[in-house]
Amino acid sequence: MLLVGSRATESLFKRFADRYDVIHLATHGYFNKLNPLLSGVVLEPDAENDGRLEVHEILELKLNAELVTLSACDTALGSGYFAEVPAGDDLVGLTRAFLFAGSPSVLASLWEVNDRSAVQLMHSFYSQLRNGDKAAALAKAQREMRARGLYRHPYYWGAFTLVGRMN
């Protein structure tokens, strides 16, 4: 199922996400360092939901996806990368939430990503993923970006990191 534009509602995502082996969210992400449970990704609002799929909501999902890809800015923050943890708080972000919801692997970004280079990287990643090894697919896609084209600089391809099961 492909949800694009106004069809990409939070309600539809919650209703159908458990049916897929791969979930790819190409949207805006945000990290709330004061309250990581309010970090999330932006989907479309509807009558049932506000369009902000937040960590506390993801923790309630039961997913069957082997891979969740968060092709959005700052989605790996809260995983222990560069995040300040409020005193007495356990660090919970989007990656940990999707792992807890049932996906053994999450591909996410450490910083703001360029939309055009992310599309190119994801196309290459999914082409390589046919071999079944997620870590190898990501490494090869990143090497391809580094070797040629407009997006050689690590800013364009280095943000993405794989968390969880590597193969």
Backbone as a chain_set.jsonl record, in Angstrom:
{"seq": "MLLVGSRATESLFKRFADRYDVIHLATHGYFNKLNPLLSGVVLEPDAENDGRLEVHEILELKLNAELVTLSACDTALGSGYFAEVPAGDDLVGLTRAFLFAGSPSVLASLWEVNDRSAVQLMHSFYSQLRNGDKAAALAKAQREMRARGLYRHPYYWGAFTLVGRMN", "coords": {"N": [[0.853, -1.168, 0.0], [0.574, 2.169, -0.829], [0.768, 5.238, 0.535], [0.234, 8.505, -0.113], [0.627, 12.034, 0.06], [-2.382, 13.639, 0.947], [-3.613, 11.262, 1.593], [-1.925, 9.947, 3.284], [-2.496, 9.456, 6.112], [-2.374, 9.565, 9.698], [-4.159, 7.861, 10.953], [-4.73, 5.863, 8.966], [-2.158, 4.807, 8.726], [-1.761, 3.688, 11.315], [-3.816, 1.802, 11.256], [-3.112, -0.001, 9.197], [-0.38, -0.653, 9.305], [0.618, -2.974, 10.52], [0.463, -4.944, 8.631], [2.551, -5.182, 6.857], [5.816, -6.078, 5.555], [7.908, -4.362, 5.135], [8.232, -1.051, 6.082], [8.193, 2.188, 5.005], [8.799, 5.42, 5.746], [8.707, 8.463, 4.416], [9.015, 11.463, 5.277], [8.575, 14.285, 7.48], [10.576, 14.451, 10.371], [10.934, 14.805, 13.923], [12.661, 15.629, 16.947], [12.126, 15.688, 20.354], [13.84, 16.917, 22.827], [13.331, 17.528, 25.469], [11.115, 16.044, 26.187], [11.222, 13.066, 25.162], [9.232, 11.182, 24.477], [7.415, 12.598, 23.067], [8.528, 13.003, 20.645], [8.504, 12.516, 17.069], [7.045, 11.623, 13.851], [5.733, 13.326, 11.012], [2.559, 12.972, 9.729], [-0.489, 13.002, 7.812], [-3.187, 14.837, 9.222], [-6.438, 13.788, 10.46], [-9.924, 13.107, 11.122], [-9.717, 11.475, 13.346], [-7.067, 11.53, 14.34], [-4.203, 13.64, 15.066], [-2.153, 13.796, 13.196], [0.46, 13.746, 13.98], [2.579, 11.305, 14.511], [3.629, 10.041, 17.285], [6.246, 9.0, 19.584], [5.181, 7.784, 21.946], [2.807, 6.793, 20.905], [3.657, 5.037, 18.936], [4.833, 3.087, 20.483], [2.637, 1.647, 21.278], [1.867, 0.194, 19.089], [1.715, -2.892, 17.197], [3.853, -4.3, 15.254], [4.771, -6.097, 12.248], [6.825, -5.803, 10.575], [9.913, -6.379, 8.993], [11.703, -4.406, 8.555], [11.858, -0.988, 9.276], [11.992, 2.024, 7.706], [13.014, 5.251, 8.225], [12.96, 7.84, 6.529], [13.642, 10.654, 7.028], [14.329, 13.771, 8.699], [16.571, 13.762, 11.459], [15.747, 11.344, 12.748], [17.049, 9.279, 14.08], [17.871, 10.34, 16.401], [17.799, 10.297, 19.923], [18.374, 7.731, 20.202], [20.586, 7.429, 21.579], [22.434, 8.856, 20.293], [24.01, 11.835, 20.26], [22.121, 13.061, 21.918], [20.707, 14.912, 24.595], [19.895, 13.849, 27.758], [17.212, 14.301, 29.898], [17.437, 14.622, 33.464], [16.945, 11.648, 35.267], [15.426, 10.498, 33.282], [14.786, 7.906, 30.949], [16.274, 7.252, 27.83], [14.348, 7.456, 25.081], [13.52, 7.147, 21.792], [12.523, 7.528, 18.345], [13.662, 5.298, 16.965], [14.021, 3.317, 18.965], [11.358, 3.063, 19.717], [10.104, 1.962, 17.41], [11.514, -0.447, 17.296], [10.666, -1.615, 19.702], [7.976, -1.857, 19.067], [7.993, -3.995, 17.398], [9.53, -4.272, 15.06], [12.544, -5.624, 13.923], [14.626, -4.165, 12.827], [15.68, -0.847, 12.148], [16.069, 1.793, 9.975], [17.442, 4.89, 10.098], [17.94, 8.491, 10.454], [20.695, 10.617, 11.419], [20.922, 13.327, 11.279], [19.666, 16.388, 9.769], [18.407, 15.722, 6.618], [19.063, 15.855, 3.082], [16.547, 16.108, 0.732], [16.661, 15.263, -2.009], [19.091, 13.825, -2.248], [18.553, 11.842, -0.409], [16.5, 10.392, -1.644], [17.901, 9.28, -3.796], [19.79, 7.714, -2.398], [18.059, 5.94, -1.035], [16.826, 4.604, -3.167], [19.011, 3.196, -4.22], [19.686, 1.687, -1.916], [17.377, 0.019, -1.53], [17.481, -1.404, -3.914], [19.82, -2.874, -3.532], [19.046, -4.314, -1.313], [17.69, -6.53, -2.056], [19.331, -8.689, -1.9], [19.153, -9.378, 0.711], [20.698, -8.665, 2.974], [20.726, -6.182, 5.194], [22.604, -4.376, 6.35], [24.805, -4.612, 4.608], [23.582, -3.75, 2.262], [23.023, -1.051, 2.863], [25.648, -0.09, 3.285], [26.784, -0.495, 0.747], [25.141, 1.158, -0.837], [25.776, 3.641, 0.278], [28.511, 3.767, -0.349], [28.321, 3.877, -3.14], [27.111, 6.396, -3.454], [29.152, 8.013, -2.472], [31.112, 7.607, -4.36], [30.334, 8.704, -6.777], [28.614, 11.294, -8.658], [26.547, 14.164, -7.688], [26.325, 14.095, -4.966], [28.539, 13.431, -3.285], [29.754, 14.226, -0.91], [29.915, 13.406, 2.582], [27.807, 14.502, 4.074], [25.511, 14.154, 2.569], [24.969, 11.402, 2.448], [25.787, 10.155, 4.749], [24.163, 10.363, 7.0], [22.384, 8.304, 7.488], [21.734, 5.47, 9.447], [21.764, 2.089, 10.517], [19.842, 0.403, 12.852], [19.549, -2.181, 15.217], [18.771, -5.482, 14.071], [21.044, -6.571, 11.683], [20.978, -8.091, 9.348]], "CA": [[0.0, 0.0, 0.0], [1.31, 3.417, -0.932], [-0.012, 6.374, 1.016], [0.923, 9.714, -0.546], [-0.113, 13.276, 0.22], [-3.471, 13.687, 1.921], [-3.987, 9.881, 1.978], [-0.954, 9.443, 4.258], [-2.979, 9.879, 7.428], [-1.935, 8.816, 10.873], [-5.139, 6.788, 11.193], [-4.484, 4.77, 8.028], [-0.897, 4.169, 9.103], [-2.002, 2.852, 12.495], [-4.728, 0.715, 10.898], [-2.568, -0.972, 8.247], [1.072, -0.846, 9.434], [0.963, -4.337, 10.947], [0.297, -5.865, 7.501], [3.642, -5.063, 5.896], [7.164, -6.532, 5.912], [8.767, -3.175, 5.087], [7.529, 0.224, 6.219], [9.081, 3.293, 4.63], [8.182, 6.719, 6.001], [9.453, 9.592, 3.856], [8.242, 12.572, 5.816], [9.357, 15.118, 8.394], [10.725, 13.911, 11.706], [11.375, 15.787, 14.919], [13.081, 15.072, 18.231], [11.84, 16.549, 21.496], [14.835, 16.516, 23.828], [12.777, 17.689, 26.809], [10.21, 14.925, 26.405], [11.407, 12.209, 23.987], [8.004, 10.476, 24.111], [6.68, 13.474, 22.158], [9.209, 13.015, 19.354], [7.661, 11.794, 16.131], [7.06, 11.899, 12.417], [4.531, 14.043, 10.597], [1.669, 12.395, 8.729], [-1.64, 13.884, 7.598], [-4.239, 14.741, 10.247], [-7.789, 13.44, 10.027], [-10.899, 13.271, 12.197], [-9.355, 10.653, 14.503], [-5.706, 11.768, 14.83], [-3.653, 14.969, 14.769], [-1.134, 13.732, 12.152], [1.788, 13.603, 14.58], [2.771, 9.95, 15.031], [4.639, 10.257, 18.321], [6.866, 7.821, 20.184], [4.268, 7.101, 22.87], [1.815, 6.088, 20.094], [4.358, 3.941, 18.255], [5.038, 2.048, 21.495], [1.394, 0.877, 21.397], [1.651, -0.579, 17.87], [2.251, -4.247, 17.073], [4.287, -4.381, 13.86], [5.347, -7.332, 11.733], [7.8, -5.379, 9.572], [11.32, -6.725, 9.17], [12.464, -3.166, 8.442], [11.189, 0.31, 9.22], [12.898, 3.067, 7.234], [12.566, 6.597, 8.55], [13.668, 8.735, 5.626], [13.246, 11.971, 7.516], [15.395, 14.411, 9.471], [16.786, 13.565, 12.903], [14.935, 10.248, 13.267], [17.828, 8.391, 14.947], [18.124, 11.016, 17.669], [17.072, 9.623, 20.988], [18.886, 6.367, 20.256], [21.874, 7.51, 22.236], [23.283, 9.681, 19.46], [23.998, 13.293, 20.397], [20.944, 13.562, 22.617], [20.819, 15.218, 26.009], [18.82, 13.158, 28.454], [16.822, 14.953, 31.141], [17.756, 13.848, 34.667], [15.957, 10.662, 35.664], [14.665, 10.022, 32.121], [15.412, 6.936, 30.065], [16.271, 7.815, 26.486], [13.482, 6.746, 24.157], [13.281, 7.906, 20.574], [11.785, 6.826, 17.29], [14.222, 3.981, 16.649], [13.68, 2.386, 20.036], [9.907, 2.844, 19.683], [9.783, 1.008, 16.346], [12.049, -1.745, 17.72], [9.756, -2.117, 20.724], [6.699, -2.177, 18.413], [8.101, -5.293, 16.736], [10.449, -4.337, 13.922], [13.898, -5.909, 14.4], [15.594, -3.261, 12.212], [15.207, 0.493, 11.81], [17.019, 2.644, 9.264], [17.054, 6.242, 10.491], [18.948, 9.519, 10.169], [21.315, 11.29, 12.554], [20.836, 14.771, 11.122], [18.771, 16.847, 8.711], [18.822, 15.118, 5.354], [18.693, 16.488, 1.828], [15.493, 15.284, 0.122], [17.065, 14.66, -3.286], [20.107, 12.794, -2.039], [17.916, 10.735, 0.313], [15.797, 9.583, -2.647], [18.918, 8.514, -4.528], [20.333, 6.707, -1.48], [17.036, 4.926, -0.771], [16.67, 3.796, -4.379], [20.145, 2.283, -4.248], [19.566, 0.786, -0.768], [16.365, -1.005, -1.785], [17.985, -2.266, -4.995], [20.794, -3.785, -2.915], [18.398, -5.091, -0.26], [17.188, -7.789, -2.636], [20.24, -9.744, -1.455], [18.735, -9.775, 2.048], [21.544, -8.173, 4.057], [20.43, -4.755, 5.332], [23.837, -3.606, 6.591], [25.578, -4.607, 3.367], [22.849, -2.914, 1.301], [23.255, 0.346, 3.229], [27.056, 0.231, 3.035], [27.008, -0.4, -0.696], [24.453, 2.367, -1.315], [26.572, 4.797, 0.712], [29.738, 3.797, -1.165], [27.945, 4.357, -4.473], [26.907, 7.847, -3.364], [30.465, 8.631, -2.272], [31.965, 7.408, -5.527], [29.925, 9.424, -7.982], [27.468, 12.185, -8.618], [26.519, 15.435, -6.965], [26.177, 13.895, -3.528], [29.714, 12.708, -2.781], [30.091, 14.646, 0.452], [29.228, 12.58, 3.586], [26.562, 15.128, 4.533], [24.386, 13.676, 1.766], [24.691, 9.971, 2.58], [26.268, 9.62, 6.025], [23.206, 10.516, 8.102], [21.578, 7.109, 7.722], [22.327, 4.409, 10.24], [20.894, 0.942, 10.739], [19.774, 0.037, 14.271], [18.889, -3.474, 15.412], [19.282, -6.618, 13.308], [21.755, -6.083, 10.501], [20.71, -8.873, 8.145]], "C": [[0.903, 1.237, 0.0], [0.385, 4.543, -0.509], [0.78, 7.636, 0.731], [0.02, 10.914, -0.314], [-1.195, 13.169, 1.272], [-3.959, 12.303, 2.344], [-3.071, 9.322, 3.056], [-1.325, 9.903, 5.672], [-2.42, 8.994, 8.537], [-2.88, 7.641, 11.14], [-4.934, 5.601, 10.264], [-3.186, 4.053, 8.352], [-1.126, 3.217, 10.277], [-2.849, 1.628, 12.143], [-4.045, -0.384, 10.082], [-1.092, -1.318, 8.441], [1.459, -2.275, 9.798], [0.887, -5.361, 9.816], [1.515, -5.946, 6.585], [4.979, -5.517, 6.463], [8.159, -5.382, 5.954], [7.872, -1.953, 5.187], [8.546, 1.314, 5.923], [8.314, 4.594, 4.828], [9.112, 7.813, 5.483], [8.656, 10.842, 4.198], [9.146, 13.451, 6.664], [9.401, 14.438, 9.758], [11.179, 15.011, 12.649], [11.695, 15.074, 16.224], [12.824, 16.098, 19.319], [12.767, 16.138, 22.629], [14.335, 16.701, 25.26], [11.822, 16.564, 27.177], [10.272, 14.011, 25.18], [10.169, 11.429, 23.571], [7.126, 11.302, 23.173], [7.424, 13.701, 20.842], [8.342, 12.25, 18.367], [7.945, 12.087, 14.681], [5.716, 12.514, 12.058], [3.822, 13.28, 9.487], [0.515, 13.378, 8.543], [-2.637, 13.728, 8.743], [-5.567, 14.313, 9.624], [-8.715, 13.583, 11.23], [-10.513, 12.532, 13.479], [-8.02, 11.034, 15.141], [-5.169, 13.099, 14.318], [-2.569, 14.969, 13.697], [0.284, 13.66, 12.685], [1.871, 12.203, 15.198], [3.945, 10.011, 16.0], [5.084, 8.936, 18.944], [5.892, 7.078, 21.087], [3.18, 6.341, 22.124], [2.435, 4.893, 19.381], [4.561, 2.778, 19.217], [3.805, 1.163, 21.67], [1.108, -0.002, 20.179], [2.229, -1.982, 17.994], [2.585, -4.456, 15.606], [4.835, -5.756, 13.524], [6.445, -7.048, 10.716], [9.206, -5.824, 9.953], [12.208, -5.488, 9.158], [11.511, -1.983, 8.455], [12.253, 1.313, 8.798], [12.264, 4.416, 7.518], [13.401, 7.571, 7.738], [13.179, 10.15, 5.913], [14.382, 12.509, 8.381], [15.385, 13.962, 10.931], [16.037, 12.387, 13.507], [15.714, 9.262, 14.135], [18.173, 9.067, 16.264], [17.25, 10.398, 18.74], [17.501, 8.181, 21.106], [20.201, 6.324, 21.015], [22.838, 8.384, 21.466], [23.034, 11.148, 19.763], [22.823, 13.848, 21.186], [21.261, 13.833, 24.083], [19.625, 14.584, 26.7], [18.48, 13.924, 29.723], [17.089, 14.037, 32.328], [16.611, 12.903, 35.01], [15.141, 10.082, 34.518], [15.466, 8.951, 31.397], [15.283, 7.478, 28.652], [15.45, 6.934, 25.552], [13.235, 7.652, 22.965], [12.548, 7.05, 19.567], [12.345, 5.438, 17.009], [13.845, 2.957, 17.714], [12.179, 2.077, 20.026], [9.531, 1.825, 18.61], [10.362, -0.377, 16.643], [11.104, -2.392, 18.731], [8.423, -2.559, 20.106], [6.774, -3.461, 17.582], [9.016, -5.377, 15.541], [11.867, -4.598, 14.43], [14.956, -4.943, 13.867], [14.937, -1.93, 11.87], [16.35, 1.239, 11.133], [16.568, 4.079, 9.495], [18.22, 7.205, 10.282], [19.419, 10.229, 11.436], [21.25, 12.809, 12.461], [19.844, 15.102, 10.011], [19.279, 16.333, 7.371], [18.315, 15.921, 4.164], [17.699, 15.569, 1.118], [15.963, 14.563, -1.136], [18.116, 13.577, -3.106], [19.519, 11.595, -1.293], [17.165, 9.821, -0.652], [16.79, 8.696, -3.388], [19.484, 7.403, -3.652], [19.319, 5.582, -1.251], [16.813, 4.03, -1.991], [17.786, 2.756, -4.453], [20.056, 1.247, -3.115], [18.566, -0.333, -1.054], [16.754, -1.918, -2.945], [18.951, -3.3, -4.434], [20.137, -4.732, -1.912], [17.832, -6.411, -0.771], [18.073, -8.966, -2.25], [19.984, -10.147, -0.008], [19.551, -9.24, 3.203], [21.413, -6.654, 4.152], [21.688, -3.914, 5.492], [24.68, -3.51, 5.329], [24.908, -3.724, 2.324], [23.073, -1.435, 1.593], [24.689, 0.757, 2.924], [27.329, 0.395, 1.543], [26.35, 0.846, -1.271], [25.238, 3.616, -0.928], [27.873, 4.898, -0.077], [29.452, 4.288, -2.577], [27.756, 5.872, -4.483], [28.254, 8.568, -3.269], [31.309, 8.609, -3.538], [31.584, 8.272, -6.726], [28.806, 10.417, -7.694], [27.64, 13.443, -7.791], [26.649, 15.267, -5.463], [27.327, 13.099, -2.91], [30.028, 13.019, -1.319], [29.295, 13.817, 1.466], [27.944, 13.194, 4.142], [25.357, 14.495, 3.844], [24.033, 12.213, 1.992], [25.032, 9.409, 3.955], [25.276, 9.672, 7.167], [22.506, 9.211, 8.461], [22.362, 6.013, 8.424], [21.289, 3.309, 10.476], [20.99, 0.548, 12.212], [19.04, -1.292, 14.368], [19.576, -4.566, 14.605], [19.85, -6.132, 11.985], [21.45, -6.874, 9.233], [19.262, -9.256, 8.04]], "O": [[1.875, 1.314, 0.752], [-0.656, 4.771, -1.126], [1.873, 7.822, 1.267], [-1.198, 10.828, -0.471], [-0.954, 12.665, 2.369], [-4.651, 12.182, 3.355], [-3.406, 8.317, 3.682], [-0.58, 10.63, 6.328], [-2.05, 7.839, 8.322], [-2.436, 6.554, 11.51], [-4.96, 4.455, 10.712], [-3.114, 2.827, 8.263], [-0.718, 2.057, 10.22], [-2.622, 0.541, 12.674], [-4.357, -1.563, 10.249], [-0.602, -2.226, 7.77], [2.534, -2.735, 9.414], [1.215, -6.53, 10.023], [1.504, -6.714, 5.623], [5.256, -5.375, 7.654], [9.131, -5.416, 6.71], [6.88, -1.833, 4.468], [9.624, 1.356, 6.517], [7.307, 4.841, 4.165], [10.177, 8.053, 6.052], [7.731, 11.219, 3.479], [10.369, 13.358, 6.563], [8.395, 13.916, 10.239], [11.737, 16.021, 12.223], [11.088, 14.058, 16.564], [13.256, 17.246, 19.214], [12.525, 15.142, 23.31], [14.872, 16.081, 26.177], [11.731, 16.174, 28.341], [9.468, 14.158, 24.26], [10.062, 11.045, 22.406], [6.203, 10.772, 22.555], [6.991, 14.505, 20.017], [7.529, 11.42, 18.775], [8.945, 12.713, 14.331], [4.702, 12.261, 12.708], [4.406, 12.981, 8.446], [0.559, 14.485, 9.079], [-2.903, 12.611, 9.185], [-5.784, 14.459, 8.421], [-8.312, 14.132, 12.255], [-10.932, 12.918, 14.57], [-7.851, 10.882, 16.35], [-5.607, 13.616, 13.29], [-2.099, 16.041, 13.315], [1.225, 13.523, 11.903], [1.31, 11.947, 16.263], [5.105, 10.029, 15.589], [4.406, 7.913, 18.847], [5.789, 5.854, 20.999], [2.669, 5.345, 22.637], [1.794, 3.851, 19.242], [4.472, 1.616, 18.819], [3.92, 0.041, 22.163], [0.212, -0.846, 20.22], [3.125, -2.224, 18.802], [1.702, -4.756, 14.802], [5.304, -6.486, 14.398], [6.939, -7.969, 10.066], [9.632, -5.664, 11.097], [13.322, -5.507, 9.68], [10.501, -1.967, 7.753], [13.29, 1.44, 9.449], [11.135, 4.69, 7.112], [14.426, 8.067, 8.206], [12.418, 10.744, 5.149], [15.293, 11.766, 8.747], [14.33, 13.806, 11.546], [15.716, 12.428, 14.695], [15.101, 8.478, 14.861], [18.717, 8.421, 17.16], [16.104, 10.025, 18.49], [17.052, 7.472, 22.006], [20.851, 5.281, 21.078], [23.95, 8.634, 21.93], [21.931, 11.643, 19.534], [22.566, 15.05, 21.107], [21.991, 13.077, 24.725], [18.483, 14.763, 26.277], [19.361, 14.176, 30.544], [16.98, 12.816, 32.211], [15.449, 13.309, 35.04], [14.255, 9.259, 34.748], [16.682, 9.072, 31.248], [14.275, 8.101, 28.319], [15.827, 5.797, 25.271], [12.792, 8.791, 23.119], [12.021, 5.986, 19.893], [11.577, 4.493, 16.831], [13.4, 1.855, 17.393], [11.78, 0.945, 20.298], [8.732, 0.924, 18.864], [9.757, -1.383, 16.275], [10.783, -3.575, 18.623], [7.813, -3.523, 20.569], [5.751, -3.961, 17.115], [9.261, -6.476, 15.045], [12.349, -3.86, 15.289], [16.068, -4.899, 14.393], [13.811, -1.878, 11.377], [17.46, 1.304, 11.66], [15.451, 4.449, 9.135], [19.338, 6.791, 9.975], [18.66, 10.417, 12.387], [21.494, 13.504, 13.447], [19.261, 14.211, 9.394], [20.453, 16.498, 7.04], [17.276, 16.577, 4.232], [17.977, 14.386, 0.925], [15.69, 13.375, -1.307], [18.041, 12.525, -3.742], [19.938, 10.459, -1.517], [17.191, 8.601, -0.491], [16.546, 7.506, -3.584], [19.642, 6.272, -4.111], [19.681, 4.406, -1.271], [16.631, 2.821, -1.846], [17.534, 1.581, -4.716], [20.322, 0.065, -3.334], [18.873, -1.506, -0.843], [16.387, -3.094, -2.95], [18.905, -4.469, -4.817], [20.63, -5.838, -1.692], [17.53, -7.306, 0.018], [17.625, -10.113, -2.268], [20.531, -11.146, 0.46], [19.111, -9.359, 4.347], [21.923, -5.926, 3.3], [21.831, -2.869, 4.857], [25.211, -2.445, 5.015], [25.592, -3.023, 1.578], [23.289, -0.648, 0.671], [24.924, 1.83, 2.368], [28.027, 1.323, 1.133], [26.944, 1.524, -2.11], [25.352, 4.548, -1.724], [28.293, 5.998, -0.436], [30.249, 5.032, -3.15], [28.191, 6.55, -5.414], [28.464, 9.6, -3.906], [32.129, 9.5, -3.757], [32.418, 8.541, -7.591], [28.155, 10.382, -6.65], [28.717, 13.74, -7.273], [27.043, 16.201, -4.764], [27.101, 12.197, -2.103], [30.515, 12.159, -0.586], [28.115, 13.548, 1.239], [27.079, 12.467, 4.632], [24.306, 14.319, 4.461], [22.893, 11.819, 1.746], [24.611, 8.302, 4.292], [25.524, 9.078, 8.216], [22.082, 9.024, 9.602], [23.486, 5.678, 8.049], [20.096, 3.578, 10.615], [22.085, 0.382, 12.749], [18.035, -1.508, 13.69], [20.799, -4.579, 14.468], [19.206, -5.374, 11.261], [21.652, -6.357, 8.134], [18.867, -9.919, 7.081]]}, "num_chains": 1, "name": "protein.A"}
